[in-house]
Amino acid sequence: MKKIILGLSLLSIVACASTNAANNKMVKSQDPVSQGYWQQHVKYTMDIDMDVKTYQYKGTQKLVYTNNSPDVLDKVFYHLYFNAFQPNSQMDVRSRNIKDPDKRVGDRISKLSPSEIGYIKVGSLKQNGVAVKHETVGTILEVTLNEPIQPGQSVTFDMVFDAQVPKQIRRSGRNNAEGVALSMTQWYPKMAEYDFEGWHTPPYIGREFHGVWGDFDVTLHIDKNYVVGGTGYVQNPQEVGHGYEDKTQPLNLPKGNKLTWKFTAPNVHDFTWGADPEFIHDTYKMDNGIDLHFFYKKTLETEYLENWKKLQSKTAELMEYFSKHIGQYPYKQYSVIQGGDGGMEYAMCTLITGKRKWGSLFGVTAHELAHTWFQFLLATNESKHSWMDEGFTTYISNKAENEILGEGKENPHAGSYRGYNYVVSNNIEEPLTTHADRYNTNTGYGVASYSKGNIFLSQLEYIIGRENVAKTLKKYFDDFAFKHPTPNDIKRTAEKVSGIQLDWYLNEWTQTTHTIDYGIKSVNGKEITLERIGQMPMPIDVEVTYTDGSKESFNIPLRMMRGEKPTKATIITDWTFAHPTYTFTTSKDVKSVEIDPSKLMADVNQANNLYEK
């Protein structure tokens, strides 16, 4: 994303750039893509003492917050996600009022007892050693600063808090349906993101997240029988064991009922962990030096245990596929952890439910691992642009599954096209610009984010060519990894790669609910007339079979593209948006005509795409 900074002195610009480089070394502040770009930086140091009997924990948090923006900040905001798991919270009320509630949530939050709810209670908060005014409002902590944070300035916030892990309902929680003790996601007071659009402080209603890039140093005190896995690298393996230790060296386990786990995680925007006393911990070492960790309950049925063993080498193949087709995975480890209530991506790990048939277990792992690239390394604002997060992940994981499992599907995204047609035909489609929490239905959100977001890329193959889309993803990663890209960034990347103008495509597909419908109006000898019936314009591929049995492919560019994709087809005169019909003449008499034989164009009415004499 680009931001033009006006009204700053040269000295201020240099100061901001220097601070950005110092605090975000993996952001190339001098490359052309990053000119004028800035992002905030955080450094967390946390010490957590967990009571596994009461599911309550006490924590201290030191947060060094660096304001790399050109703005003076007089307030900051933290997310307190666990507060959503309380009767009458916005998550609870929304779930009980939406037309098609998530069955995992339903009315369950409204029935939680005081010992089952989740909460994070901030006991004290200091800014640079001085107590600062703060107020908890639902899932947001509002902090009025003693002194504003100037551009380029770093301040330290010291916090003491108490928390309770809620009964597992959505993503986070204790004792999920498969008996995993702790699924610790969005569990700590988390600084809200501030960017060129301002503060991002939506209440937690159950959708997606947005976080500040930074570094984590986490110390966890927990019952010695619990095996822990998650974000970050264990710093004291010989003091915790549980599969982390160097087998050639003696363990140095402390006396007492608890172990102290020390983790560090560099350049991430979240920290997650899961823990259970019955976890098996397997490590699969890849040839490139990346360690894959797997945590799953030893009490699983034999079928599921075998699937988790089989998963390990296949996860390595997935890691290699995504690194090859998007960009190299930059960390030294990744963990797949049984937990949660489905599948959800986090920094350097995922939590997935474990009682799955093989195809399901592989599929959910493929999807969640792909999220490492689409939202964790290419850290879009999931709440505002969930289609870039879920859709792009669906696109690349579909392709990975198709190749690794040898499925041989000509179009591995066919399911997304069916889902898209469903919401269109049932009149429940909403624009992709809708905030994730504001869709009228969960179905509308799901199809928009996963299916229509996927089609953005698969249909882009139709518009600019498959090779150009592949190059676009790699350049997108090179330019925007460890940043917060926006929809315009993926559009501009595709334009730079292909030389084709795509503003019309981003607008029509993501900002409207215009549909695509092209048809064959008439065929007279050698003359073919096509018509645009839907509101959304597209370039058109046409395959013509002549009466002598020969075939010829034609490509009709859309004029506002100002170019055409690489193709072996015969390129003919472009078609304007304003003209509803288009006529061209072939060299021979026509037997049949088909619009888009690839089926990559999301035409809502396929019935009028084929003519046979």
DOVO-40424 format. One record per residue (C-alpha): residue in one letter; x, y negated, z negated. Coordinates in steps of 0.25 Angstrom, whole numbers, plus 2048, in hexadecimal, padded with zeros to 3 digits. Layout:
# DOVO-40424
{"A", {X, Y, Z}} ...
END
This chain:
# DOVO-40424
{"M", {800, 800, 800}} {"K", {805, 7F2, 803}} {"K", {804, 7E6, 7FB}} {"I", {808, 7D8, 7FF}} {"I", {80D, 7D0, 7F3}} {"L", {80A, 7C1, 7F5}} {"G", {80E, 7B6, 7EC}} {"L", {81A, 7BD, 7E5}} {"S", {828, 7B6, 7E5}} {"L", {833, 7BE, 7EB}} {"L", {839, 7C0, 7DD}} {"S", {82C, 7C7, 7D9}} {"I", {82B, 7D0, 7E5}} {"V", {83A, 7D5, 7E3}} {"A", {837, 7D7, 7D4}} {"C", {82B, 7E0, 7D8}} {"A", {832, 7E8, 7E2}} {"S", {83E, 7EA, 7D9}} {"T", {835, 7EF, 7CE}} {"N", {82D, 7F8, 7D7}} {"A", {83A, 7FE, 7DC}} {"A", {83F, 800, 7CE}} {"N", {833, 806, 7C8}} {"N", {82E, 80E, 7D5}} {"K", {83B, 813, 7DC}} {"M", {833, 81C, 7E5}} {"V", {82B, 811, 7EB}} {"K", {834, 80B, 7F6}} {"S", {831, 7FC, 7F4}} {"Q", {839, 7F8, 7FF}} {"D", {834, 801, 80A}} {"P", {82A, 7FA, 814}} {"V", {81E, 802, 80F}} {"S", {820, 7FD, 801}} {"Q", {822, 7EE, 804}} {"G", {819, 7E7, 7FA}} {"Y", {815, 7F4, 7F4}} {"W", {815, 7F5, 7E5}} {"Q", {811, 7FF, 7DA}} {"Q", {811, 7FF, 7CB}} {"H", {81A, 808, 7C3}} {"V", {818, 810, 7B6}} {"K", {821, 817, 7AC}} {"Y", {81A, 820, 7A2}} {"T", {820, 826, 795}} {"M", {816, 82E, 78E}} {"D", {816, 837, 782}} {"I", {80A, 840, 780}} {"D", {806, 849, 774}} {"M", {7FC, 854, 778}} {"D", {7F3, 85B, 76E}} {"V", {7EE, 867, 776}} {"K", {7E4, 86B, 76B}} {"T", {7DC, 85E, 76B}} {"Y", {7E0, 85A, 779}} {"Q", {7E4, 84C, 774}} {"Y", {7F2, 845, 776}} {"K", {7F9, 839, 772}} {"G", {802, 831, 77B}} {"T", {80B, 826, 77C}} {"Q", {80E, 81F, 789}} {"K", {818, 815, 78D}} {"L", {815, 80F, 79B}} {"V", {81F, 806, 7A2}} {"Y", {817, 7FF, 7AD}} {"T", {81D, 7F7, 7B8}} {"N", {815, 7ED, 7C0}} {"N", {81B, 7ED, 7CE}} {"S", {80F, 7E5, 7D3}} {"P", {80F, 7D6, 7D6}} {"D", {804, 7D4, 7CC}} {"V", {804, 7D0, 7BD}} {"L", {7FD, 7DA, 7B5}} {"D", {7F5, 7D6, 7A9}} {"K", {7EE, 7E3, 7A7}} {"V", {7F1, 7F2, 7A9}} {"F", {7E8, 7FE, 7A9}} {"Y", {7EA, 80D, 7A5}} {"H", {7E1, 819, 7A9}} {"L", {7DC, 821, 79D}} {"Y", {7D6, 82C, 7A6}} {"F", {7D3, 836, 79A}} {"N", {7C8, 82C, 795}} {"A", {7BF, 830, 7A1}} {"F", {7BC, 83D, 79A}} {"Q", {7B3, 837, 790}} {"P", {7A3, 837, 791}} {"N", {79E, 82B, 798}} {"S", {7AB, 828, 79F}} {"Q", {7AA, 823, 7AD}} {"M", {7AF, 831, 7B2}} {"D", {7A4, 837, 7AA}} {"V", {799, 82E, 7AE}} {"R", {79D, 82E, 7BD}} {"S", {79D, 83D, 7BD}} {"R", {78F, 83E, 7B7}} {"N", {78A, 834, 7C1}} {"I", {790, 837, 7CE}} {"K", {787, 83F, 7D8}} {"D", {791, 84B, 7D9}} {"P", {79A, 84C, 7CD}} {"D", {7A7, 854, 7CC}} {"K", {7A2, 861, 7C5}} {"R", {7AF, 861, 7BD}} {"V", {7AB, 854, 7B6}} {"G", {79B, 854, 7B7}} {"D", {796, 84F, 7A9}} {"R", {7A2, 856, 7A1}} {"I", {7A8, 849, 79D}} {"S", {79B, 845, 796}} {"K", {79B, 851, 78E}} {"L", {7A9, 850, 788}} {"S", {7AB, 850, 779}} {"P", {7B4, 846, 772}} {"S", {7BF, 851, 771}} {"E", {7BD, 854, 780}} {"I", {7BE, 846, 786}} {"G", {7CA, 840, 78C}} {"Y", {7D0, 833, 787}} {"I", {7DC, 82A, 787}} {"K", {7DD, 820, 77B}} {"V", {7E7, 816, 77C}} {"G", {7EC, 813, 76E}} {"S", {7F6, 808, 770}} {"L", {7FC, 801, 77C}} {"K", {808, 7F7, 77D}} {"Q", {80D, 7EF, 788}} {"N", {81C, 7ED, 786}} {"G", {81B, 7F0, 777}} {"V", {80F, 7E7, 774}} {"A", {801, 7EC, 772}} {"V", {7F8, 7E9, 77E}} {"K", {7E9, 7E8, 77F}} {"H", {7E2, 7F4, 786}} {"E", {7D4, 7FA, 787}} {"T", {7CF, 807, 78C}} {"V", {7C4, 806, 796}} {"G", {7C0, 814, 79A}} {"T", {7CB, 81A, 7A1}} {"I", {7D3, 80D, 7A2}} {"L", {7DC, 806, 798}} {"E", {7DC, 7F7, 79B}} {"V", {7E8, 7F0, 796}} {"T", {7E9, 7E1, 794}} {"L", {7F8, 7DE, 794}} {"N", {7FF, 7D5, 78A}} {"E", {808, 7D0, 795}} {"P", {805, 7D1, 7A4}} {"I", {80F, 7DB, 7AC}} {"Q", {816, 7D2, 7B6}} {"P", {81A, 7D7, 7C4}} {"G", {826, 7E0, 7C3}} {"Q", {825, 7E1, 7B4}} {"S", {825, 7EE, 7AC}} {"V", {81D, 7F0, 79F}} {"T", {81D, 7FB, 795}} {"F", {80F, 800, 78F}} {"D", {810, 809, 783}} {"M", {803, 811, 780}} {"V", {7FF, 81B, 775}} {"F", {7F2, 823, 779}} {"D", {7EA, 82F, 774}} {"A", {7E3, 838, 77E}} {"Q", {7DA, 844, 77F}} {"V", {7DA, 84E, 78B}} {"P", {7CB, 84F, 78F}} {"K", {7C4, 85C, 792}} {"Q", {7C8, 85F, 7A0}} {"I", {7BE, 85A, 7AA}} {"R", {7C5, 853, 7B5}} {"R", {7D3, 854, 7B8}} {"S", {7D9, 852, 7AA}} {"G", {7D5, 859, 79D}} {"R", {7D7, 865, 794}} {"N", {7D3, 873, 796}} {"N", {7CE, 873, 7A4}} {"A", {7C5, 87E, 7AA}} {"E", {7D1, 887, 7AC}} {"G", {7D6, 885, 79E}} {"V", {7E2, 87C, 7A0}} {"A", {7E4, 874, 794}} {"L", {7E9, 867, 799}} {"S", {7E7, 860, 7A6}} {"M", {7EE, 852, 7A3}} {"T", {7EB, 849, 7AE}} {"Q", {7E9, 83A, 7AD}} {"W", {7EB, 83C, 79E}} {"Y", {7F3, 830, 79A}} {"P", {7F1, 821, 79A}} {"K", {7F5, 81E, 7A9}} {"M", {7F8, 810, 7AE}} {"A", {7EE, 80B, 7B9}} {"E", {7F4, 808, 7C7}} {"Y", {7F5, 7F9, 7CB}} {"D", {7F8, 7F7, 7D9}} {"F", {7F6, 7ED, 7E5}} {"E", {7E7, 7EF, 7E2}} {"G", {7E8, 7EC, 7D3}} {"W", {7E5, 7F5, 7C8}} {"H", {7DE, 803, 7CA}} {"T", {7D6, 806, 7BE}} {"P", {7CA, 80F, 7C2}} {"P", {7C4, 817, 7B7}} {"Y", {7C6, 825, 7B7}} {"I", {7BA, 82C, 7BD}} {"G", {7C0, 838, 7C2}} {"R", {7C7, 835, 7CF}} {"E", {7D5, 832, 7D3}} {"F", {7E1, 82A, 7CD}} {"H", {7EB, 81F, 7D0}} {"G", {7F8, 81D, 7C8}} {"V", {805, 815, 7C7}} {"W", {812, 81B, 7CC}} {"G", {81C, 81D, 7C1}} {"D", {824, 826, 7B8}} {"F", {81F, 82F, 7AC}} {"D", {826, 834, 7A0}} {"V", {81D, 83D, 798}} {"T", {81F, 845, 78B}} {"L", {815, 84F, 787}} {"H", {813, 856, 77A}} {"I", {80A, 862, 77B}} {"D", {808, 870, 775}} {"K", {814, 879, 778}} {"N", {80C, 884, 77F}} {"Y", {807, 87A, 78A}} {"V", {80D, 87B, 797}} {"V", {80D, 86D, 79E}} {"G", {80E, 869, 7AD}} {"G", {80C, 85C, 7B4}} {"T", {812, 850, 7B9}} {"G", {821, 84D, 7B7}} {"Y", {82E, 855, 7B4}} {"V", {830, 85C, 7A6}} {"Q", {83C, 856, 7A0}} {"N", {83E, 860, 794}} {"P", {83B, 86D, 79A}} {"Q", {843, 875, 790}} {"E", {83B, 86F, 785}} {"V", {82D, 873, 78B}} {"G", {830, 880, 793}} {"H", {823, 885, 799}} {"G", {82A, 888, 7A6}} {"Y", {831, 87B, 7A7}} {"E", {83E, 87F, 7A0}} {"D", {84B, 883, 7A7}} {"K", {84B, 892, 7A5}} {"T", {85A, 892, 7A3}} {"Q", {85A, 889, 798}} {"P", {855, 88B, 789}} {"L", {848, 885, 785}} {"N", {848, 87A, 77B}} {"L", {839, 87A, 776}} {"P", {836, 871, 76A}} {"K", {830, 877, 75D}} {"G", {821, 873, 75A}} {"N", {814, 875, 762}} {"K", {817, 86B, 76D}} {"L", {820, 869, 779}} {"T", {824, 85C, 77E}} {"W", {824, 85B, 78D}} {"K", {82B, 84F, 794}} {"F", {828, 84C, 7A2}} {"T", {82C, 841, 7AC}} {"A", {826, 83E, 7B9}} {"P", {82C, 833, 7C2}} {"N", {824, 82B, 7CC}} {"V", {816, 830, 7CA}} {"H", {809, 82A, 7C7}} {"D", {803, 833, 7BD}} {"F", {807, 83E, 7B3}} {"T", {7FF, 84B, 7B1}} {"W", {801, 858, 7AA}} {"G", {7F9, 865, 7A7}} {"A", {7FC, 86E, 79B}} {"D", {7F7, 87C, 796}} {"P", {7FD, 887, 78D}} {"E", {7FA, 892, 797}} {"F", {800, 88B, 7A3}} {"I", {80A, 894, 7AC}} {"H", {815, 88A, 7B1}} {"D", {81B, 88F, 7BE}} {"T", {826, 887, 7C6}} {"Y", {828, 889, 7D5}} {"K", {835, 883, 7DA}} {"M", {834, 87D, 7E8}} {"D", {841, 87D, 7F1}} {"N", {841, 86E, 7F1}} {"G", {843, 86D, 7E2}} {"I", {834, 86A, 7DE}} {"D", {82F, 872, 7D3}} {"L", {820, 876, 7D4}} {"H", {81A, 879, 7C6}} {"F", {80D, 881, 7C4}} {"F", {805, 882, 7B7}} {"Y", {7F9, 88B, 7B6}} {"K", {7F2, 893, 7AB}} {"K", {7F8, 8A1, 7A9}} {"T", {7E9, 8A5, 7A5}} {"L", {7E5, 8A4, 7B4}} {"E", {7DF, 8B0, 7BA}} {"T", {7E9, 8B8, 7C3}} {"E", {7E4, 8B3, 7D0}} {"Y", {7E6, 8A4, 7CC}} {"L", {7F4, 8A7, 7C6}} {"E", {7F8, 8AD, 7D3}} {"N", {7F3, 8A1, 7DB}} {"W", {7FB, 898, 7D2}} {"K", {807, 8A0, 7D5}} {"K", {804, 8A0, 7E4}} {"L", {802, 891, 7E3}} {"Q", {810, 88E, 7DF}} {"S", {817, 890, 7ED}} {"K", {80C, 88B, 7F4}} {"T", {80D, 87E, 7EC}} {"A", {81B, 87D, 7F1}} {"E", {816, 87E, 7FF}} {"L", {80C, 873, 7FD}} {"M", {817, 86A, 7F7}} {"E", {820, 86C, 803}} {"Y", {814, 869, 80C}} {"F", {810, 85C, 806}} {"S", {81F, 858, 805}} {"K", {821, 85B, 813}} {"H", {814, 854, 819}} {"I", {813, 848, 80F}} {"G", {820, 846, 808}} {"Q", {82A, 84D, 7FE}} {"Y", {824, 850, 7F0}} {"P", {82D, 847, 7E8}} {"Y", {82D, 84D, 7DA}} {"K", {834, 85A, 7D5}} {"Q", {828, 861, 7D0}} {"Y", {819, 863, 7D2}} {"S", {80F, 86B, 7C9}} {"V", {802, 872, 7CB}} {"I", {7FB, 873, 7BE}} {"Q", {7EE, 87B, 7BB}} {"G", {7E4, 871, 7B5}} {"G", {7DA, 866, 7B7}} {"D", {7CD, 869, 7BE}} {"G", {7D0, 86B, 7CD}} {"G", {7DD, 865, 7D3}} {"M", {7E3, 857, 7D1}} {"E", {7F0, 851, 7D5}} {"Y", {7FA, 84A, 7CB}} {"A", {809, 846, 7CB}} {"M", {812, 852, 7CE}} {"C", {806, 85B, 7CB}} {"T", {7F8, 860, 7CC}} {"L", {7EE, 866, 7C3}} {"I", {7E5, 870, 7CA}} {"T", {7DB, 87B, 7C5}} {"G", {7E2, 889, 7C6}} {"K", {7D7, 893, 7C7}} {"R", {7D6, 893, 7D6}} {"K", {7D6, 89C, 7E2}} {"W", {7E3, 89B, 7EA}} {"G", {7DE, 892, 7F5}} {"S", {7D8, 888, 7EB}} {"L", {7E5, 888, 7E2}} {"F", {7EE, 885, 7EE}} {"G", {7E4, 87B, 7F4}} {"V", {7E3, 873, 7E7}} {"T", {7F2, 873, 7E5}} {"A", {7F4, 86F, 7F4}} {"H", {7EB, 863, 7F2}} {"E", {7F0, 85E, 7E4}} {"L", {7FE, 860, 7E8}} {"A", {7FB, 857, 7F5}} {"H", {7F6, 84D, 7EC}} {"T", {805, 84B, 7E7}} {"W", {807, 844, 7F4}} {"F", {7F9, 83D, 7F6}} {"Q", {7F7, 835, 7E9}} {"F", {803, 839, 7E1}} {"L", {80E, 835, 7EA}} {"L", {805, 82C, 7F3}} {"A", {7FE, 826, 7E7}} {"T", {7F1, 821, 7ED}} {"N", {7E7, 81B, 7E4}} {"E", {7DE, 828, 7E3}} {"S", {7D2, 820, 7DE}} {"K", {7D1, 817, 7E9}} {"H", {7D7, 820, 7F5}} {"S", {7D3, 82E, 7F0}} {"W", {7D3, 832, 7FF}} {"M", {7E2, 82F, 801}} {"D", {7E4, 838, 7F5}} {"E", {7DB, 844, 7F6}} {"G", {7D9, 843, 805}} {"F", {7E8, 842, 809}} {"T", {7EB, 84E, 7FF}} {"T", {7E0, 856, 805}} {"Y", {7E5, 853, 813}} {"I", {7F4, 858, 810}} {"S", {7F0, 863, 807}} {"N", {7E6, 869, 812}} {"K", {7F2, 869, 81B}} {"A", {7FB, 86F, 811}} {"E", {7F1, 87B, 80E}} {"N", {7EF, 87D, 81C}} {"E", {7FD, 87F, 81F}} {"I", {802, 886, 813}} {"L", {7F7, 890, 812}} {"G", {7F7, 892, 821}} {"E", {7E8, 88F, 822}} {"G", {7E9, 88A, 831}} {"K", {7DE, 880, 830}} {"E", {7DD, 877, 83C}} {"N", {7D8, 86C, 834}} {"P", {7DB, 86F, 825}} {"H", {7D2, 862, 822}} {"A", {7C5, 867, 827}} {"G", {7BF, 868, 819}} {"S", {7C1, 859, 817}} {"Y", {7BA, 856, 824}} {"R", {7AE, 85F, 81F}} {"G", {7AE, 857, 812}} {"Y", {7AE, 84A, 819}} {"N", {7A3, 84E, 822}} {"Y", {79B, 852, 816}} {"V", {79B, 845, 80F}} {"V", {798, 83D, 81C}} {"S", {78C, 846, 81F}} {"N", {787, 845, 811}} {"N", {789, 836, 811}} {"I", {791, 836, 804}} {"E", {79E, 831, 80A}} {"E", {7A5, 824, 804}} {"P", {7B1, 81C, 809}} {"L", {7BF, 821, 805}} {"T", {7C1, 813, 7FF}} {"T", {7B7, 817, 7F4}} {"H", {7BE, 818, 7E6}} {"A", {7BF, 826, 7E2}} {"D", {7B6, 824, 7D6}} {"R", {7AB, 81D, 7DE}} {"Y", {7A7, 827, 7E8}} {"N", {798, 82A, 7E6}} {"T", {79A, 839, 7E6}} {"N", {7A6, 842, 7E3}} {"T", {7A3, 849, 7F0}} {"G", {7A5, 83C, 7F8}} {"Y", {7B2, 839, 7F0}} {"G", {7B7, 847, 7F2}} {"V", {7B5, 848, 801}} {"A", {7BA, 839, 803}} {"S", {7C7, 83B, 7FC}} {"Y", {7CA, 84A, 800}} {"S", {7C4, 84C, 80D}} {"K", {7C3, 83E, 814}} {"G", {7D0, 83A, 80E}} {"N", {7D6, 847, 814}} {"I", {7CF, 844, 822}} {"F", {7D6, 836, 822}} {"L", {7E3, 83D, 824}} {"S", {7DE, 849, 82D}} {"Q", {7D6, 840, 836}} {"L", {7E3, 837, 836}} {"E", {7E9, 842, 83D}} {"Y", {7DE, 841, 848}} {"I", {7E1, 832, 849}} {"I", {7F0, 831, 849}} {"G", {7F5, 83F, 84B}} {"R", {7F9, 84A, 841}} {"E", {808, 847, 842}} {"N", {805, 839, 83F}} {"V", {7FD, 83C, 832}} {"A", {808, 845, 82E}} {"K", {812, 83A, 830}} {"T", {809, 830, 829}} {"L", {808, 839, 81C}} {"K", {818, 83A, 81B}} {"K", {819, 82B, 81D}} {"Y", {80E, 828, 813}} {"F", {816, 830, 809}} {"D", {823, 829, 80C}} {"D", {81D, 81B, 80B}} {"F", {814, 81D, 800}} {"A", {818, 828, 7F6}} {"F", {819, 823, 7E8}} {"K", {810, 817, 7EB}} {"H", {801, 815, 7EC}} {"P", {7FD, 815, 7FB}} {"T", {7EF, 810, 7FF}} {"P", {7E7, 814, 80B}} {"N", {7ED, 809, 814}} {"D", {7FB, 80F, 811}} {"I", {7F7, 81D, 817}} {"K", {7F0, 816, 823}} {"R", {7FC, 80D, 826}} {"T", {806, 819, 825}} {"A", {7FD, 820, 82F}} {"E", {7FE, 814, 838}} {"K", {80D, 812, 837}} {"V", {80F, 821, 83B}} {"S", {805, 822, 846}} {"G", {805, 814, 84C}} {"I", {7F5, 814, 84B}} {"Q", {7ED, 80A, 844}} {"L", {7E4, 810, 83A}} {"D", {7DD, 805, 832}} {"W", {7D0, 809, 838}} {"Y", {7D2, 818, 833}} {"L", {7D5, 814, 825}} {"N", {7C9, 80A, 825}} {"E", {7BF, 814, 82B}} {"W", {7C2, 821, 824}} {"T", {7C5, 81B, 816}} {"Q", {7BD, 80E, 815}} {"T", {7B0, 812, 81C}} {"T", {7A7, 81E, 81D}} {"H", {7A7, 81D, 82C}} {"T", {7A6, 82A, 833}} {"I", {7AC, 830, 840}} {"D", {7A3, 835, 84B}} {"Y", {7A7, 836, 859}} {"G", {79F, 83E, 864}} {"I", {79F, 842, 872}} {"K", {795, 839, 879}} {"S", {795, 83F, 887}} {"V", {79E, 846, 891}} {"N", {79B, 844, 8A0}} {"G", {7A5, 84C, 8A9}} {"K", {7B2, 845, 8A5}} {"E", {7AD, 83A, 89D}} {"I", {7AC, 83B, 88E}} {"T", {7A5, 831, 885}} {"L", {7A8, 832, 876}} {"E", {7A0, 82A, 86B}} {"R", {7A4, 825, 85D}} {"I", {797, 827, 854}} {"G", {79E, 825, 846}} {"Q", {7A3, 818, 841}} {"M", {7B1, 81C, 83F}} {"P", {7BA, 81B, 84C}} {"M", {7C5, 826, 84F}} {"P", {7CE, 829, 85A}} {"I", {7C9, 835, 862}} {"D", {7CF, 842, 866}} {"V", {7C7, 849, 871}} {"E", {7C9, 857, 877}} {"V", {7C3, 859, 885}} {"T", {7C2, 867, 88C}} {"Y", {7C0, 866, 89B}} {"T", {7B7, 86E, 8A4}} {"D", {7C4, 875, 8A9}} {"G", {7C7, 87A, 89B}} {"S", {7D3, 870, 899}} {"K", {7D3, 867, 88C}} {"E", {7D8, 859, 88A}} {"S", {7D9, 851, 87D}} {"F", {7D7, 842, 87C}} {"N", {7DA, 838, 871}} {"I", {7D2, 82B, 870}} {"P", {7D9, 822, 867}} {"L", {7D1, 818, 85E}} {"R", {7D5, 80A, 863}} {"M", {7D7, 804, 855}} {"M", {7E2, 80F, 853}} {"R", {7EB, 807, 85D}} {"G", {7F1, 814, 860}} {"E", {7EF, 823, 861}} {"K", {7F4, 830, 85B}} {"P", {7FF, 839, 861}} {"T", {7F7, 843, 869}} {"K", {7F8, 84C, 875}} {"A", {7EA, 848, 879}} {"T", {7E7, 83E, 884}} {"I", {7E6, 831, 87E}} {"I", {7DB, 828, 885}} {"T", {7D5, 81A, 883}} {"D", {7D3, 816, 874}} {"W", {7C5, 815, 86E}} {"T", {7C0, 808, 867}} {"F", {7B8, 808, 85A}} {"A", {7AD, 7FF, 860}} {"H", {7AA, 808, 86C}} {"P", {7A1, 813, 868}} {"T", {7A3, 81C, 874}} {"Y", {7B0, 820, 87C}} {"T", {7B0, 826, 88A}} {"F", {7BC, 82C, 891}} {"T", {7BE, 834, 89E}} {"T", {7C5, 841, 89F}} {"S", {7CD, 847, 8AB}} {"K", {7C4, 854, 8AC}} {"D", {7B5, 858, 8AA}} {"V", {7B2, 85A, 89B}} {"K", {7AD, 867, 895}} {"S", {7AE, 864, 886}} {"V", {7B3, 858, 87D}} {"E", {7B7, 859, 86E}} {"I", {7BA, 84D, 865}} {"D", {7C5, 850, 85B}} {"P", {7C7, 85F, 85C}} {"S", {7D1, 85D, 850}} {"K", {7C5, 85A, 847}} {"L", {7CE, 850, 840}} {"M", {7C5, 845, 842}} {"A", {7BA, 844, 838}} {"D", {7AE, 843, 841}} {"V", {7A1, 845, 83A}} {"N", {79A, 84B, 845}} {"Q", {7A2, 856, 84D}} {"A", {795, 85A, 855}} {"N", {797, 84E, 85F}} {"N", {7A6, 851, 861}} {"L", {7A5, 85C, 86B}} {"Y", {79F, 85C, 879}} {"E", {79F, 868, 882}} {"K", {799, 868, 890}} 
END
